[in-house]
């Protein structure tokens, strides 16, 4: 029975705050773990809410290689999907599938 496709997309404007060294999976695919920081003001319940948060992120393949070359505090618009950070955990991680620089 095929899996049901459901929406799971995230677009986040953020700054690169932390990055581990580029590594390779057992299959030889480049992988990069990083932390993104987002700060903004959002509309909520007929008011405004200040948002300031960090999110764990990972990237694979050519996206990982490209992100590994960015300077610290690079601004970017990250696009991807959410998944568990660790196979047995419950915390979330953004899997970046594409990005563009914002500043």
C-alpha positions as CSV (number, residue, x, y, z in Angstrom):
1,X,0.0,0.0,0.0
2,X,1.6,3.3,-1.1
3,X,2.1,6.0,1.6
4,X,-0.3,9.0,1.5
5,X,1.4,12.2,0.4
6,X,0.6,15.0,2.8
7,X,1.8,18.6,2.8
8,X,5.1,19.2,4.8
9,X,6.8,22.3,3.5
10,X,8.6,25.1,5.4
11,X,10.0,28.3,4.1
12,X,12.0,30.2,6.7
13,X,14.0,33.4,6.5
14,X,16.9,33.0,8.9
15,X,20.6,33.6,9.7
16,X,23.1,30.8,9.9
17,X,24.3,30.8,13.5
18,X,26.2,27.5,13.9
19,X,27.4,24.8,11.6
20,X,29.2,21.5,12.1
21,X,32.0,20.3,9.7
22,X,30.8,18.8,6.5
23,X,30.6,15.0,6.8
24,X,29.7,12.1,4.6
25,X,27.0,9.4,5.1
26,X,28.0,5.7,4.9
27,X,26.7,5.9,1.3
28,X,29.2,8.8,0.5
29,X,26.6,11.6,0.4
30,X,27.7,15.0,1.8
31,X,25.8,15.9,5.0
32,X,25.7,19.1,7.0
33,X,24.1,19.9,10.4
34,X,23.5,23.5,11.2
35,X,21.4,25.9,13.4
36,X,19.3,28.7,12.0
37,X,18.0,31.7,13.9
38,X,14.8,33.5,12.9
39,X,13.6,36.8,14.2
40,X,10.4,38.6,13.1
41,X,7.1,40.0,14.1
42,X,4.0,38.0,13.2
43,X,0.2,38.6,13.2
44,X,-1.6,36.5,15.8
45,X,-5.1,36.8,17.3
46,X,-5.6,40.3,16.0
47,X,-2.3,41.4,17.5
48,X,1.4,41.3,16.8
49,X,3.8,38.8,18.3
50,X,7.6,39.0,18.3
51,X,9.2,35.8,17.3
52,X,12.9,34.9,18.0
53,X,13.9,31.3,17.8
54,X,16.5,28.8,16.7
55,X,15.9,25.6,14.7
56,X,18.1,22.6,14.0
57,X,18.6,21.9,10.3
58,X,20.3,19.4,8.0
59,X,21.2,19.4,4.4
60,X,22.4,16.6,2.1
61,X,24.2,16.4,-1.3
62,X,25.0,19.6,-3.2
63,X,22.9,21.7,-0.9
64,X,25.1,20.6,2.0
65,X,28.3,21.4,0.1
66,X,27.0,24.8,-0.8
67,X,25.9,25.7,2.7
68,X,29.2,24.6,4.1
69,X,30.9,27.4,2.1
70,X,28.7,30.2,3.5
71,X,30.1,32.7,6.1
72,X,28.7,32.7,9.6
73,X,25.6,34.9,10.0
74,X,24.7,34.5,6.3
75,X,21.1,35.4,5.7
76,X,19.1,32.9,3.8
77,X,15.6,31.7,2.8
78,X,15.6,28.0,3.6
79,X,13.1,25.7,2.0
80,X,12.5,22.1,3.0
81,X,10.5,19.8,5.2
82,X,10.2,18.9,8.9
83,X,11.2,15.5,10.3
84,X,12.4,14.1,13.6
85,X,15.8,15.3,14.5
86,X,16.8,11.8,15.7
87,X,15.2,8.5,14.7
88,X,14.0,7.7,18.2
89,X,13.4,11.3,19.4
90,X,10.5,13.7,19.2
91,X,12.2,17.0,18.5
92,X,12.0,18.4,15.0
93,X,14.6,19.3,12.4
94,X,14.3,21.3,9.1
95,X,15.7,19.3,6.2
96,X,16.8,22.0,3.8
97,X,16.2,21.0,0.1
98,X,17.0,24.4,-1.4
99,X,17.9,27.9,-0.3
100,X,18.7,31.4,-1.5
101,X,20.8,34.1,0.0
102,X,18.9,37.1,1.4
103,X,21.8,39.4,2.4
